[in-house]
Amino acid sequence: MNDKPTTLNQPTALFIGIDWADQKHDCHIIDPAGKEMAMELPHTPESINEWIAKMTEKAGGGKIAIMLEQSKGPLIHALMFHANIALYPINPKQLARYRESYPGGDGKSDPTDAMYLARMLGERIDTLKAWLADDEQTRLLNRLCEQRRFIVGNQTKQRQQLIAALKQYFPLVLALFGKSHELHLLLAIVQRWPDPRQLRRADRRLIDRVLREHGIRNQERRTELLAAIRSSTLLCDDSALITPMAMTVKHLAAQIDQCVKTIEQFDQQISESFKAHADSHLFASLRGAGPALAPRLLCAFGSQRDRWRDADELASFSGIAPITRQSGKQRQVQRRYACPKYLRQTFHEFVSAARTWCPWTKARYQMLRAQGMKHHAAIRKLARSWIRILYRVWQTRIPFDCDRYIETLKHRLPGIIPYLENP
């Protein structure tokens, strides 16, 4: 399904830039003679299919090169498997910088952005590599991981809102049940008794049952909690504050509870999809990856093993490799901002976990910090090392041997030995 036919090896017949949106897409078409044409494409399946047929006829069966921002979205999915279409997604910041090279390029509109995309594609196509979709199994796993991360992010915001609301009128429940591992108990309490006056008057047997059902098995501990609830002093007794805040807290608690259940469902589906993937054994054994990050690492590399020329190309694309800016005698090395944030986050989060569970990662991190490197810079440097390691693992299909790598590292970097011996 992902194999493109030989038409993509032929000369480009059309250069097309598309500025896509929810309702319609602005297209700019340039033929090999340099003739340009602009048009608007409604976002409906019928319109898109009709447009593809028209462009295919105009190209005479040759290759149609299309440049657009980012490698996801409804339009990408509508175009990605057509035989004669080659897609060239770019980061929006790349387009912004190209636009600024034109007089008056500080302005922005959808039709002009489509024109700049088509012109950039025509000028630079020899230096660009067409994007090919991963196989269906990898795409499914990747979308599951992305959506799970999105829901986790939403849940984090909701928990912060819940804590902020409780601090205003109901700090008692945070003091008693505010630890992260007691989230289910906190949600059960505030959904049943969002008003502190209700909780203080509630039947002791009912409170005891809720505590027992949510993990408080020790009778003495439950008695202590009941006594604390009964003897607590209200922060305030103002119904003008308590009534609306209690309604807000109950709403947030229900949302968080649903998020928790949804995340569990995603975890189950991700686990099943990951185990069924042919490359899962390459990432499942990585120390620190775990059930959440191992699938994300697999998807970061994908199923197209010719996608990256080398590990450094992936490091640059993901934003892990820094940018060097040099002018005259001045030279500045800084982090890369024009990159897929989720991909960069995947490597960043993995290294943060690996420095707890992987001996050489922990030792190398401590060594870099001792040399004066800041935390995030050290994480990115380690992420670049891990990308090189995992790129080789991915290419050779041989799982990473941590103990063997440590022995090699001792010879290549003797300064790390004290940090390995004294973790």
Secondary structure, DSSP 4 states (H G I P E B T S, - for coil): -----GGGGSPEEEEEEEE--SSEEEEEEE-TT--EEEEEEESSHHHHHHHHHHHHHHHTTSEEEEEEESS-SHHHHHHTT-TTEEEEEE-HHHHHHHHHTSTTTT---HHHHHHHHHHHHHHHGGG---B-PPPHHHHHHHHHHHHHHHHHHHHHHHHHHHHHHHHHH-HHHHHHH-SGGGHHHHHHHHHH--SHHHHHHS-HHHHHHHHHHTT---HHHHHHHHHHHHHPPPS---HHHHHHHHHHHHHHHHHHHHHHHHHHHHHHHHHHHHHHSTTHHHHHTSTTTHHHHHHHHHHHH-S-TTS-SSHHHHHHHHT-S-EEEEETTEEEEE---SS-HHHHHHHHHHHHHHHHH-HHHHHHHHHHHHTT--HHHHHHHHHHHHHHHHHHHHHHT----HHHHHHHHHHH-GGGHHHHH--
